[in-house]
Amino acid sequence: MTAELAAALAAEEAAIFAYGPIGVRLTGPAVNLARLAEAAHRARRDALVLRLTELGTAPTPGPASYALPFPVTDQPSALRLAVQVEERAAGLWRAALAPTTGRDRNTALAALTDCAVRATRWRVLNGITPATVPFPGRSSS
């Protein structure tokens, strides 16, 4: 269980990093969505650090920087990255569902749902159809 929560923590830290380059390339209402998304990932990260500590696991600090999967040079690329960030985080939260119970499972389900909803919003803003996916957090490969 702690391995899956640690993986979700890594995804949250990566998402927080990614919203920096994403946010500076957005305009209009998308800017506020990025701020809210980053704040949500920060809150989940902080809660996970506390939970892992309660479970007796010392969370490993994330790296100072992450390699982005592609250059973020404009709003469309920022929106594309936002979708990927949320899909990746959803996948790691989905992986945390099976081995968890009780409050940890509730946390994983809420996080998976939040990531899926944010990914849908980013797909809509980017004109991606369909905007939803049948099984959020499940790899298409």
C-alpha atoms as a printed R data frame, in Angstrom:
    type eleno elety resid chain resno       x      y       z
1   ATOM     1    CA   MET     A     1   0.000  0.000   0.000
2   ATOM     2    CA   THR     A     2   2.711  2.524   0.895
3   ATOM     3    CA   ALA     A     3   4.485  1.922  -2.423
4   ATOM     4    CA   GLU     A     4   1.341  2.934  -4.325
5   ATOM     5    CA   LEU     A     5   0.829  5.980  -2.122
6   ATOM     6    CA   ALA     A     6   4.484  6.931  -2.608
7   ATOM     7    CA   ALA     A     7   3.990  6.645  -6.382
8   ATOM     8    CA   ALA     A     8   0.926  8.880  -6.121
9   ATOM     9    CA   LEU     A     9   3.022 11.347  -4.121
10  ATOM    10    CA   ALA     A    10   5.598 11.409  -6.926
11  ATOM    11    CA   ALA     A    11   2.811 12.097  -9.430
12  ATOM    12    CA   GLU     A    12   1.511 14.957  -7.299
13  ATOM    13    CA   GLU     A    13   4.980 16.494  -7.080
14  ATOM    14    CA   ALA     A    14   5.467 16.173 -10.843
15  ATOM    15    CA   ALA     A    15   2.065 17.772 -11.445
16  ATOM    16    CA   ILE     A    16   2.946 20.722  -9.219
17  ATOM    17    CA   PHE     A    17   6.148 21.238 -11.208
18  ATOM    18    CA   ALA     A    18   4.360 20.948 -14.572
19  ATOM    19    CA   TYR     A    19   1.761 23.555 -13.720
20  ATOM    20    CA   GLY     A    20   4.533 26.192 -13.660
21  ATOM    21    CA   PRO     A    21   5.300 25.987 -17.394
22  ATOM    22    CA   ILE     A    22   1.641 25.264 -18.125
23  ATOM    23    CA   GLY     A    23   0.355 28.327 -16.292
24  ATOM    24    CA   VAL     A    24   2.644 30.840 -17.965
25  ATOM    25    CA   ARG     A    25   1.406 29.797 -21.415
26  ATOM    26    CA   LEU     A    26  -2.307 30.094 -20.654
27  ATOM    27    CA   THR     A    27  -4.681 33.017 -21.031
28  ATOM    28    CA   GLY     A    28  -8.242 33.777 -20.010
29  ATOM    29    CA   PRO     A    29 -10.203 31.372 -17.799
30  ATOM    30    CA   ALA     A    30  -7.585 28.655 -18.286
31  ATOM    31    CA   VAL     A    31  -5.191 30.589 -16.015
32  ATOM    32    CA   ASN     A    32  -7.539 30.244 -13.052
33  ATOM    33    CA   LEU     A    33  -8.119 26.552 -13.824
34  ATOM    34    CA   ALA     A    34  -4.354 25.998 -13.753
35  ATOM    35    CA   ARG     A    35  -4.066 27.805 -10.410
36  ATOM    36    CA   LEU     A    36  -6.849 25.697  -8.938
37  ATOM    37    CA   ALA     A    37  -5.304 22.509 -10.329
38  ATOM    38    CA   GLU     A    38  -1.895 23.326  -8.882
39  ATOM    39    CA   ALA     A    39  -3.463 24.141  -5.502
40  ATOM    40    CA   ALA     A    40  -5.344 20.823  -5.534
41  ATOM    41    CA   HIS     A    41  -2.153 18.905  -6.299
42  ATOM    42    CA   ARG     A    42  -0.314 20.782  -3.525
43  ATOM    43    CA   ALA     A    43  -3.051 19.912  -1.027
44  ATOM    44    CA   ARG     A    44  -2.952 16.232  -2.049
45  ATOM    45    CA   ARG     A    45   0.838 16.210  -1.847
46  ATOM    46    CA   ASP     A    46   0.799 17.697   1.636
47  ATOM    47    CA   ALA     A    47  -1.852 15.231   2.823
48  ATOM    48    CA   LEU     A    48   0.123 12.320   1.361
49  ATOM    49    CA   VAL     A    49   3.319 13.396   3.091
50  ATOM    50    CA   LEU     A    50   1.448 13.406   6.397
51  ATOM    51    CA   ARG     A    51  -0.237 10.066   5.700
52  ATOM    52    CA   LEU     A    52   2.966  8.320   4.665
53  ATOM    53    CA   THR     A    53   4.637  9.665   7.792
54  ATOM    54    CA   GLU     A    54   1.751  8.269   9.884
55  ATOM    55    CA   LEU     A    55   2.322  4.897   8.200
56  ATOM    56    CA   GLY     A    56   5.985  4.996   9.210
57  ATOM    57    CA   THR     A    57   7.346  5.699   5.744
58  ATOM    58    CA   ALA     A    58   9.659  8.641   5.249
59  ATOM    59    CA   PRO     A    59   8.515 10.269   2.001
60  ATOM    60    CA   THR     A    60  11.343 10.799  -0.464
61  ATOM    61    CA   PRO     A    61  11.641 14.418  -1.600
62  ATOM    62    CA   GLY     A    62  10.935 14.921  -5.276
63  ATOM    63    CA   PRO     A    63  13.607 16.101  -7.661
64  ATOM    64    CA   ALA     A    64  14.255 19.814  -8.032
65  ATOM    65    CA   SER     A    65  13.272 19.641 -11.693
66  ATOM    66    CA   TYR     A    66  11.487 17.337 -14.107
67  ATOM    67    CA   ALA     A    67  11.933 16.752 -17.831
68  ATOM    68    CA   LEU     A    68   8.767 17.683 -19.668
69  ATOM    69    CA   PRO     A    69   7.648 15.258 -22.393
70  ATOM    70    CA   PHE     A    70   7.662 18.031 -25.012
71  ATOM    71    CA   PRO     A    71   8.334 21.780 -25.209
72  ATOM    72    CA   VAL     A    72   5.542 23.947 -23.798
73  ATOM    73    CA   THR     A    73   5.647 26.967 -26.080
74  ATOM    74    CA   ASP     A    74   2.034 28.096 -26.418
75  ATOM    75    CA   GLN     A    75  -1.466 27.578 -25.071
76  ATOM    76    CA   PRO     A    76  -2.236 24.418 -27.114
77  ATOM    77    CA   SER     A    77   0.941 22.680 -25.911
78  ATOM    78    CA   ALA     A    78   0.233 23.810 -22.333
79  ATOM    79    CA   LEU     A    79  -3.273 22.365 -22.547
80  ATOM    80    CA   ARG     A    80  -1.909 19.129 -24.009
81  ATOM    81    CA   LEU     A    81   0.566 18.840 -21.131
82  ATOM    82    CA   ALA     A    82  -2.178 19.555 -18.578
83  ATOM    83    CA   VAL     A    83  -4.178 16.628 -19.976
84  ATOM    84    CA   GLN     A    84  -1.131 14.343 -19.735
85  ATOM    85    CA   VAL     A    85  -0.338 15.458 -16.194
86  ATOM    86    CA   GLU     A    86  -3.858 14.727 -15.009
87  ATOM    87    CA   GLU     A    87  -4.025 11.408 -16.858
88  ATOM    88    CA   ARG     A    88  -0.728 10.280 -15.325
89  ATOM    89    CA   ALA     A    89  -1.775 11.297 -11.838
90  ATOM    90    CA   ALA     A    90  -5.126  9.561 -12.329
91  ATOM    91    CA   GLY     A    91  -3.305  6.386 -13.344
92  ATOM    92    CA   LEU     A    92  -1.180  6.343 -10.220
93  ATOM    93    CA   TRP     A    93  -4.173  7.055  -8.005
94  ATOM    94    CA   ARG     A    94  -6.064  4.265  -9.763
95  ATOM    95    CA   ALA     A    95  -3.181  1.902  -8.955
96  ATOM    96    CA   ALA     A    96  -3.539  2.899  -5.304
97  ATOM    97    CA   LEU     A    97  -7.183  1.803  -5.165
98  ATOM    98    CA   ALA     A    98  -6.702 -1.974  -5.079
99  ATOM    99    CA   PRO     A    99  -4.214 -2.266  -2.199
100 ATOM   100    CA   THR     A   100  -5.837  0.381  -0.005
101 ATOM   101    CA   THR     A   101  -8.787  0.273   2.354
102 ATOM   102    CA   GLY     A   102 -10.809  2.693   4.428
103 ATOM   103    CA   ARG     A   103  -9.675  6.283   4.462
104 ATOM   104    CA   ASP     A   104  -6.756  5.620   2.084
105 ATOM   105    CA   ARG     A   105  -9.088  4.083  -0.485
106 ATOM   106    CA   ASN     A   106 -11.470  7.031  -0.124
107 ATOM   107    CA   THR     A   107  -8.539  9.385  -0.680
108 ATOM   108    CA   ALA     A   108  -7.393  7.456  -3.760
109 ATOM   109    CA   LEU     A   109 -10.891  7.416  -5.257
110 ATOM   110    CA   ALA     A   110 -11.408 11.133  -4.628
111 ATOM   111    CA   ALA     A   111  -8.016 11.932  -6.172
112 ATOM   112    CA   LEU     A   112  -8.690  9.712  -9.207
113 ATOM   113    CA   THR     A   113 -12.036 11.439  -9.704
114 ATOM   114    CA   ASP     A   114 -10.534 14.917  -9.326
115 ATOM   115    CA   CYS     A   115  -7.789 14.161 -11.848
116 ATOM   116    CA   ALA     A   116 -10.300 12.703 -14.317
117 ATOM   117    CA   VAL     A   117 -12.516 15.779 -14.053
118 ATOM   118    CA   ARG     A   118  -9.554 18.130 -14.538
119 ATOM   119    CA   ALA     A   119  -8.322 16.125 -17.531
120 ATOM   120    CA   THR     A   120 -11.797 16.415 -19.056
121 ATOM   121    CA   ARG     A   121 -11.814 20.181 -18.550
122 ATOM   122    CA   TRP     A   122  -8.406 20.479 -20.202
123 ATOM   123    CA   ARG     A   123  -9.540 18.304 -23.133
124 ATOM   124    CA   VAL     A   124 -12.585 20.532 -23.630
125 ATOM   125    CA   LEU     A   125 -10.440 23.682 -23.624
126 ATOM   126    CA   ASN     A   126  -8.051 22.060 -26.096
127 ATOM   127    CA   GLY     A   127 -10.880 20.924 -28.393
128 ATOM   128    CA   ILE     A   128 -10.081 17.234 -27.893
129 ATOM   129    CA   THR     A   129 -12.937 14.856 -28.586
130 ATOM   130    CA   PRO     A   130 -14.151 12.871 -26.956
131 ATOM   131    CA   ALA     A   131 -13.586 14.949 -23.859
132 ATOM   132    CA   THR     A   132 -14.047 11.986 -21.557
133 ATOM   133    CA   VAL     A   133 -12.441  8.565 -21.446
134 ATOM   134    CA   PRO     A   134 -14.191  5.323 -20.469
135 ATOM   135    CA   PHE     A   135 -11.771  4.346 -17.692
136 ATOM   136    CA   PRO     A   136  -9.858  7.319 -16.272
137 ATOM   137    CA   GLY     A   137  -6.398  6.424 -15.089
138 ATOM   138    CA   ARG     A   138  -6.142  3.359 -17.279
139 ATOM   139    CA   SER     A   139  -3.361  3.296 -19.796
140 ATOM   140    CA   SER     A   140  -4.556  3.110 -23.368
141 ATOM   141    CA   SER     A   141  -1.577  0.957 -24.326
